[in-house]
Amino acid sequence: MSVAIEFAPVVEIPAHARLRADHYADLRPAGRLGAVIVLRPPSERSAPSLRLTRRGVIAMSAAVVVLAAALVATARLSAPSAAAGSPAGPVPATVTVRPGDSLWSIAERVAPATDPRAEVAELARVNHLRDPALLPGQLLRTG
């Protein structure tokens, strides 16, 4: 046979946190046993909000402007230059075929930033080439 017994939990309240009866004696109506706690708004001694003077506002504004200028300068320095994708010099109107050259290698040399397949087709069309055989010294017109 088992017996179930329920025990109320025991909670120790530190002495500095216990309500002192004499402290709340003036709040307790005569003849009543319970204590009444009156809630009041927090005292005005709480931490004041941050307030800037005119000089502080000017200093903060100047700091924000300097930071923005630094960010813009960093972005401009880290951006790729416009000339990075363009060829070093002007593309010649004609190309001389060197030994070992093919339409593909000439297309890569003439237009490195474009698709070589499209450039090969353009070279063949402009120069009226029916086969890809090239002779060293042959002159090819470009686009």
Backbone as a chain_set.jsonl record, in Angstrom:
{"seq": "MSVAIEFAPVVEIPAHARLRADHYADLRPAGRLGAVIVLRPPSERSAPSLRLTRRGVIAMSAAVVVLAAALVATARLSAPSAAAGSPAGPVPATVTVRPGDSLWSIAERVAPATDPRAEVAELARVNHLRDPALLPGQLLRTG", "coords": {"N": [[0.834, -1.162, 0.0], [0.525, 2.183, -0.845], [1.251, 5.5, 0.062], [0.41, 8.7, -0.78], [1.755, 11.773, -0.345], [1.443, 15.209, -0.298], [3.674, 17.813, -0.353], [4.064, 21.157, 0.5], [6.005, 23.47, -1.304], [9.055, 24.686, 0.029], [10.225, 27.847, 0.382], [12.884, 29.932, 0.744], [13.161, 33.215, 1.739], [15.334, 35.855, 1.407], [16.632, 37.877, 4.073], [16.924, 40.619, 3.545], [15.043, 41.008, 1.619], [12.618, 40.527, 2.683], [9.385, 41.675, 3.692], [9.019, 44.274, 5.906], [7.05, 44.569, 8.712], [6.678, 46.926, 10.176], [7.341, 48.858, 8.359], [5.247, 48.902, 6.539], [3.124, 49.533, 8.124], [1.676, 51.898, 8.202], [0.247, 51.715, 5.88], [-1.57, 49.749, 6.224], [-4.934, 49.227, 6.883], [-6.747, 49.77, 9.931], [-7.549, 46.939, 11.911], [-7.492, 45.082, 9.875], [-5.893, 42.279, 8.381], [-4.307, 41.902, 6.115], [-1.714, 43.287, 4.021], [-1.469, 46.317, 2.229], [-0.174, 47.341, -0.765], [1.018, 50.206, -2.204], [1.36, 51.365, -5.395], [3.65, 53.46, -6.986], [4.636, 55.901, -9.448], [7.876, 55.675, -11.029], [10.699, 57.225, -9.49], [12.0, 60.502, -10.128], [14.674, 60.341, -10.269], [15.724, 58.596, -12.081], [17.84, 57.526, -14.81], [18.732, 60.184, -16.886], [17.582, 61.055, -20.202], [19.578, 61.037, -23.199], [20.834, 64.092, -24.195], [21.718, 66.336, -26.642], [23.818, 69.134, -27.092], [23.915, 72.16, -29.064], [26.479, 72.271, -30.151], [27.184, 69.587, -29.918], [25.36, 68.399, -31.71], [26.258, 69.494, -34.12], [28.849, 68.418, -34.176], [28.258, 65.656, -34.316], [26.905, 65.596, -36.768], [28.964, 66.386, -38.494], [30.693, 64.215, -38.152], [29.157, 62.159, -39.285], [29.047, 63.037, -41.953], [31.773, 62.923, -42.655], [32.211, 60.167, -42.386], [30.449, 59.199, -44.374], [31.672, 60.299, -46.656], [34.102, 58.917, -46.591], [33.194, 56.306, -47.043], [32.152, 56.56, -49.646], [34.502, 57.232, -51.04], [35.986, 54.888, -50.641], [34.37, 53.071, -52.021], [34.594, 54.098, -54.639], [37.311, 53.679, -55.109], [37.473, 50.921, -55.039], [35.942, 50.095, -57.159], [35.866, 48.686, -60.444], [37.953, 49.908, -63.086], [36.925, 51.789, -65.981], [38.327, 51.281, -68.289], [39.237, 48.716, -68.079], [37.961, 46.562, -69.393], [38.224, 47.182, -72.041], [40.133, 46.933, -75.103], [43.753, 47.328, -75.392], [44.652, 49.009, -77.451], [43.509, 50.584, -80.521], [41.4, 48.527, -82.561], [42.752, 46.881, -85.29], [41.983, 47.376, -88.811], [42.614, 45.429, -90.57], [44.054, 42.137, -90.398], [47.027, 40.323, -90.268], [47.69, 37.044, -91.132], [49.431, 34.812, -89.136], [51.992, 32.226, -88.97], [50.557, 29.152, -87.992], [48.197, 30.249, -87.08], [44.644, 30.287, -86.575], [41.17, 30.697, -87.452], [39.855, 30.87, -85.046], [41.902, 31.605, -83.131], [42.619, 34.075, -84.168], [40.184, 35.408, -83.875], [40.013, 35.484, -81.086], [42.191, 37.143, -80.55], [41.541, 39.532, -81.85], [39.042, 40.325, -80.783], [38.878, 40.113, -77.668], [36.985, 40.324, -75.623], [34.582, 39.359, -76.471], [32.361, 36.702, -77.603], [34.104, 34.065, -79.03], [33.032, 32.383, -81.028], [31.047, 33.854, -82.368], [32.638, 35.871, -83.419], [34.337, 34.408, -85.133], [32.492, 33.564, -87.058], [31.792, 36.077, -88.065], [34.282, 36.948, -89.124], [34.627, 35.02, -91.165], [32.406, 35.633, -92.764], [32.834, 38.355, -93.539], [35.253, 38.147, -94.932], [34.658, 36.382, -96.92], [35.119, 33.591, -96.659], [35.153, 30.158, -97.338], [36.16, 27.825, -96.341], [37.998, 26.84, -93.368], [40.743, 27.024, -93.76], [43.756, 28.78, -93.618], [46.346, 30.883, -94.9], [49.72, 31.643, -94.074], [50.588, 35.079, -93.843], [48.392, 35.992, -95.184], [45.921, 38.502, -95.594], [43.301, 39.516, -93.511], [40.159, 41.034, -93.283], [38.638, 42.786, -90.581], [35.565, 42.908, -88.758]], "CA": [[0.0, 0.0, 0.0], [1.361, 3.389, -0.927], [0.619, 6.716, 0.551], [0.909, 9.881, -1.476], [1.679, 12.96, 0.503], [1.882, 16.406, -1.004], [4.348, 18.789, 0.491], [4.148, 22.495, -0.065], [7.422, 23.801, -1.46], [9.614, 25.609, 1.007], [11.015, 28.868, -0.287], [13.542, 30.834, 1.693], [13.247, 34.593, 1.281], [16.422, 36.498, 2.138], [16.187, 38.853, 5.063], [16.839, 41.971, 2.991], [13.905, 41.073, 0.716], [11.367, 40.331, 3.428], [8.644, 42.885, 4.043], [9.006, 44.543, 7.342], [5.691, 44.952, 9.113], [6.637, 48.314, 10.629], [7.455, 49.714, 7.181], [3.935, 48.979, 5.906], [2.091, 49.701, 9.153], [0.826, 53.043, 7.882], [-0.571, 51.367, 4.735], [-2.54, 48.738, 6.617], [-6.065, 49.777, 7.64], [-6.913, 49.194, 11.271], [-8.405, 45.781, 12.02], [-7.3, 44.157, 8.76], [-4.664, 41.504, 8.492], [-3.494, 41.962, 4.902], [-0.974, 44.518, 3.737], [-1.797, 46.939, 0.964], [1.01, 47.973, -1.328], [0.653, 51.28, -3.101], [2.337, 51.514, -6.461], [3.883, 54.847, -7.37], [5.505, 55.985, -10.625], [9.28, 55.719, -10.645], [11.165, 58.542, -9.069], [12.627, 61.311, -11.172], [16.109, 60.137, -10.196], [16.159, 57.622, -13.074], [18.855, 58.062, -15.719], [18.148, 61.12, -17.846], [17.804, 60.703, -21.595], [20.716, 61.723, -23.798], [20.469, 65.344, -24.83], [22.878, 66.954, -27.256], [23.824, 70.581, -27.245], [24.076, 72.546, -30.464], [27.823, 71.86, -30.542], [27.15, 68.134, -30.07], [24.65, 68.09, -32.951], [27.166, 69.844, -35.213], [29.937, 67.438, -34.182], [27.72, 64.386, -34.808], [26.634, 65.772, -38.197], [30.261, 66.377, -39.181], [31.19, 62.837, -38.128], [28.377, 61.392, -40.265], [29.474, 63.47, -43.287], [33.108, 62.368, -42.888], [32.045, 58.729, -42.581], [29.851, 58.992, -45.693], [32.699, 60.591, -47.661], [35.058, 57.81, -46.571], [32.551, 55.161, -47.688], [32.085, 56.829, -51.082], [35.864, 57.135, -51.566], [36.345, 53.466, -50.669], [33.615, 52.447, -53.114], [35.168, 54.524, -55.915], [38.616, 53.051, -55.29], [37.323, 49.48, -55.23], [35.21, 49.831, -58.396], [36.77, 48.454, -61.575], [38.062, 51.057, -63.98], [36.159, 51.627, -67.21], [39.214, 50.822, -69.349], [39.68, 47.349, -67.813], [37.38, 45.63, -70.349], [38.492, 47.585, -73.415], [41.455, 46.536, -75.557], [44.799, 48.305, -75.134], [44.728, 49.976, -78.539], [42.409, 50.435, -81.472], [41.386, 47.264, -83.29], [43.121, 47.175, -86.676], [40.967, 47.047, -89.805], [43.042, 44.168, -91.192], [44.929, 41.302, -89.584], [47.879, 39.451, -91.067], [47.695, 35.688, -90.591], [50.76, 34.332, -88.778], [52.062, 30.76, -89.03], [49.861, 28.464, -86.897], [46.944, 30.931, -86.729], [43.362, 29.775, -87.052], [40.13, 31.725, -87.288], [39.567, 30.965, -83.612], [42.949, 32.379, -82.453], [42.504, 35.463, -84.642], [38.985, 35.975, -83.24], [40.355, 35.789, -79.69], [43.137, 38.241, -80.542], [40.878, 40.743, -82.325], [37.949, 40.711, -79.87], [39.0, 39.239, -76.497], [35.869, 40.453, -74.688], [33.351, 38.818, -77.045], [32.309, 35.262, -77.826], [34.903, 33.757, -80.227], [32.216, 31.758, -82.08], [30.411, 34.919, -83.148], [33.686, 36.578, -84.151], [34.761, 33.516, -86.223], [31.454, 33.662, -88.092], [31.899, 37.406, -88.665], [35.493, 36.952, -89.966], [34.352, 34.202, -92.356], [31.444, 36.347, -93.605], [33.433, 39.568, -94.097], [36.338, 37.789, -95.848], [34.105, 35.425, -97.892], [35.851, 32.324, -96.507], [34.281, 28.988, -97.398], [36.762, 26.805, -95.472], [38.79, 27.492, -92.329], [42.17, 27.004, -94.063], [44.366, 30.105, -93.75], [47.736, 30.866, -95.326], [50.509, 32.685, -93.426], [50.754, 36.286, -94.643], [47.105, 36.389, -95.746], [45.294, 39.623, -94.91], [41.868, 39.339, -93.223], [39.462, 42.219, -92.797], [37.866, 42.558, -89.353], [34.262, 43.513, -88.624]], "C": [[0.886, 1.234, 0.0], [0.554, 4.593, -0.478], [1.247, 7.894, -0.188], [0.691, 11.086, -0.59], [2.191, 14.136, -0.3], [2.483, 17.372, -0.007], [4.356, 20.124, -0.235], [5.633, 22.843, -0.206], [7.853, 24.831, -0.422], [10.525, 26.567, 0.263], [11.589, 29.777, 0.774], [13.645, 32.214, 1.069], [14.352, 35.264, 2.075], [15.895, 37.615, 3.034], [16.032, 40.246, 4.46], [15.639, 42.125, 2.045], [12.572, 40.904, 1.442], [10.724, 41.672, 3.739], [8.686, 43.069, 5.542], [7.631, 45.1, 7.698], [5.629, 46.416, 9.532], [6.736, 49.292, 9.438], [6.086, 49.923, 6.525], [2.797, 49.178, 6.921], [1.146, 50.849, 8.807], [-0.084, 52.742, 6.68], [-1.699, 50.41, 5.089], [-3.697, 49.399, 7.378], [-6.217, 49.042, 8.98], [-7.88, 48.021, 11.22], [-8.266, 44.798, 10.86], [-5.955, 43.469, 8.89], [-3.752, 41.663, 7.272], [-2.807, 43.302, 4.726], [-1.397, 45.024, 2.362], [-0.543, 47.646, 0.466], [0.541, 48.997, -2.353], [1.76, 51.426, -4.142], [2.431, 52.978, -6.865], [4.744, 54.868, -8.636], [6.964, 56.073, -10.183], [9.715, 57.137, -10.332], [11.866, 59.236, -10.232], [14.138, 61.125, -11.185], [16.595, 59.093, -11.197], [17.111, 58.306, -14.062], [18.199, 58.987, -16.744], [18.443, 60.662, -19.277], [18.962, 61.539, -22.147], [20.237, 62.973, -24.522], [21.734, 65.981, -25.367], [22.722, 68.465, -27.303], [23.973, 70.898, -28.721], [25.456, 72.119, -30.973], [27.881, 70.347, -30.748], [26.459, 67.709, -31.356], [25.541, 68.38, -34.151], [28.297, 68.821, -35.312], [29.455, 66.087, -34.711], [27.438, 64.47, -36.303], [27.93, 65.728, -38.997], [30.835, 64.966, -39.226], [30.458, 61.968, -39.148], [28.803, 61.755, -41.684], [30.848, 62.897, -43.614], [33.022, 60.869, -43.139], [31.442, 58.427, -43.951], [30.865, 59.252, -46.8], [33.732, 59.467, -47.722], [34.474, 56.578, -47.26], [32.474, 55.356, -49.205], [33.466, 56.711, -51.708], [36.31, 55.684, -51.654], [35.625, 52.751, -51.8], [34.191, 52.832, -54.469], [36.507, 53.848, -56.164], [38.492, 51.557, -55.569], [36.559, 49.124, -56.497], [36.195, 49.593, -59.536], [36.794, 49.673, -62.49], [37.329, 50.754, -65.284], [37.018, 51.04, -68.325], [39.639, 49.368, -69.165], [39.152, 46.373, -68.854], [37.688, 45.982, -71.79], [39.896, 47.162, -73.821], [42.462, 47.667, -75.38], [44.857, 49.376, -76.218], [43.547, 49.798, -79.472], [42.536, 49.114, -82.23], [41.728, 47.57, -84.753], [42.026, 46.73, -87.638], [41.317, 45.759, -90.524], [43.994, 43.447, -90.256], [45.729, 40.434, -90.531], [47.939, 38.093, -90.389], [49.142, 35.274, -90.344], [50.789, 32.817, -88.91], [51.401, 30.146, -87.795], [48.557, 29.112, -86.48], [45.75, 30.179, -87.297], [42.348, 30.901, -86.91], [39.824, 31.948, -85.808], [40.611, 31.829, -82.903], [42.91, 33.843, -82.895], [41.295, 36.139, -83.999], [39.266, 36.332, -81.784], [41.293, 36.984, -79.598], [42.448, 39.566, -80.903], [39.82, 41.237, -81.339], [37.978, 39.815, -78.636], [37.794, 39.275, -75.564], [34.575, 39.846, -75.222], [33.462, 37.311, -77.204], [33.087, 34.927, -79.107], [34.08, 33.14, -81.351], [31.573, 32.804, -82.973], [31.449, 35.661, -83.979], [34.223, 35.739, -85.304], [33.762, 33.599, -87.367], [31.534, 35.008, -88.812], [33.127, 37.5, -89.572], [35.258, 36.171, -91.263], [33.399, 34.93, -93.305], [32.09, 37.536, -94.303], [34.477, 39.222, -95.161], [35.919, 36.753, -96.89], [34.876, 34.099, -97.867], [34.866, 31.164, -96.532], [34.841, 27.847, -96.547], [37.687, 27.51, -94.484], [40.294, 27.508, -92.619], [42.671, 28.421, -94.316], [45.821, 29.931, -94.174], [48.497, 31.957, -94.577], [50.751, 33.862, -94.38], [49.459, 36.784, -95.251], [46.523, 37.544, -94.943], [43.798, 39.362, -94.751], [41.313, 40.674, -92.745], [38.689, 41.851, -91.523], [36.615, 43.413, -89.407], [34.093, 44.825, -89.18]], "O": [[1.863, 1.319, 0.743], [-0.665, 4.658, -0.635], [2.468, 8.053, -0.209], [-0.424, 11.369, -0.15], [3.256, 14.061, -0.913], [1.894, 17.7, 1.023], [4.622, 20.197, -1.435], [6.427, 22.539, 0.684], [7.092, 25.727, -0.057], [11.476, 26.153, -0.401], [10.861, 30.325, 1.602], [14.172, 32.352, -0.035], [14.315, 35.247, 3.305], [14.85, 38.209, 2.771], [15.111, 40.978, 4.822], [15.26, 43.247, 1.707], [11.513, 41.123, 0.853], [11.402, 42.663, 4.01], [8.426, 42.154, 6.323], [7.128, 46.008, 7.036], [4.63, 47.086, 9.272], [6.26, 50.424, 9.522], [5.803, 51.006, 6.012], [1.628, 49.001, 6.579], [-0.05, 50.776, 9.089], [-1.08, 53.436, 6.478], [-2.668, 50.277, 4.341], [-3.474, 50.054, 8.396], [-5.865, 47.871, 9.122], [-8.916, 48.098, 10.559], [-8.902, 43.745, 10.893], [-5.006, 44.022, 9.445], [-2.532, 41.563, 7.405], [-3.274, 44.325, 5.228], [-1.65, 44.237, 1.449], [0.066, 48.441, 1.181], [-0.237, 48.683, -3.254], [2.934, 51.588, -3.809], [1.417, 53.648, -7.06], [5.51, 53.933, -8.868], [7.244, 56.507, -9.066], [9.164, 58.109, -10.848], [12.269, 58.592, -11.201], [14.817, 61.7, -12.036], [17.771, 58.731, -11.169], [17.165, 59.534, -14.127], [17.224, 58.609, -17.393], [19.43, 59.97, -19.527], [19.277, 62.608, -21.625], [19.338, 62.909, -25.361], [22.71, 66.149, -24.636], [21.632, 68.992, -27.526], [24.141, 69.993, -29.538], [25.581, 71.656, -32.107], [28.559, 69.876, -31.661], [26.904, 66.776, -32.024], [25.576, 67.596, -35.099], [28.661, 68.404, -36.411], [30.169, 65.438, -35.475], [27.703, 63.515, -37.034], [27.988, 65.103, -40.056], [31.407, 64.566, -40.24], [31.077, 61.131, -39.805], [28.911, 60.873, -42.536], [31.071, 62.433, -44.732], [33.703, 60.357, -44.027], [31.88, 57.492, -44.622], [30.916, 58.507, -47.778], [34.186, 59.109, -48.809], [35.184, 55.881, -47.984], [32.707, 54.414, -49.963], [33.601, 56.149, -52.795], [36.943, 55.288, -52.633], [36.218, 51.906, -52.471], [34.273, 51.99, -55.363], [36.815, 53.481, -57.298], [39.331, 50.99, -56.269], [36.528, 47.954, -56.879], [37.246, 50.232, -59.588], [35.794, 50.373, -62.647], [37.139, 49.591, -65.64], [36.495, 50.371, -69.216], [40.341, 48.831, -70.022], [39.854, 45.416, -69.178], [37.444, 45.172, -72.684], [40.77, 47.043, -72.963], [42.078, 48.828, -75.233], [45.093, 50.545, -75.912], [42.684, 48.953, -79.236], [43.642, 48.646, -82.503], [41.084, 48.409, -85.382], [41.243, 45.83, -87.333], [40.433, 45.068, -91.032], [44.658, 44.068, -89.426], [45.186, 39.874, -91.483], [48.213, 38.01, -89.192], [49.981, 35.372, -91.239], [49.736, 32.18, -88.957], [51.661, 30.582, -86.674], [47.865, 28.585, -85.609], [45.83, 29.531, -88.341], [42.641, 31.938, -86.314], [39.568, 33.072, -85.376], [40.236, 32.716, -82.136], [43.141, 34.744, -82.088], [41.367, 37.308, -83.619], [38.808, 37.367, -81.3], [41.196, 37.765, -78.651], [42.751, 40.603, -80.314], [39.716, 42.439, -81.09], [37.203, 38.863, -78.546], [37.6, 38.343, -74.784], [33.571, 39.816, -74.51], [34.517, 36.722, -76.97], [32.76, 35.455, -80.169], [34.396, 33.352, -82.522], [31.556, 32.658, -84.196], [31.175, 36.04, -85.118], [34.539, 36.29, -86.358], [34.158, 33.694, -88.528], [31.364, 35.074, -90.03], [33.044, 38.062, -90.664], [35.651, 36.623, -92.338], [33.565, 34.854, -94.523], [31.924, 37.717, -95.509], [34.582, 39.914, -96.174], [36.757, 36.294, -97.667], [35.237, 33.558, -98.911], [33.858, 31.186, -95.825], [34.085, 26.995, -96.082], [38.113, 28.64, -94.725], [41.058, 27.976, -91.775], [42.099, 29.167, -95.111], [46.452, 28.93, -93.835], [47.998, 33.075, -94.447], [51.071, 33.676, -95.554], [49.421, 37.892, -95.785], [46.631, 37.552, -93.716], [43.109, 39.032, -95.716], [41.915, 41.353, -91.913], [38.155, 40.748, -91.406], [36.595, 44.486, -90.011], [33.004, 45.394, -89.098]]}, "num_chains": 1, "name": "protein.A"}
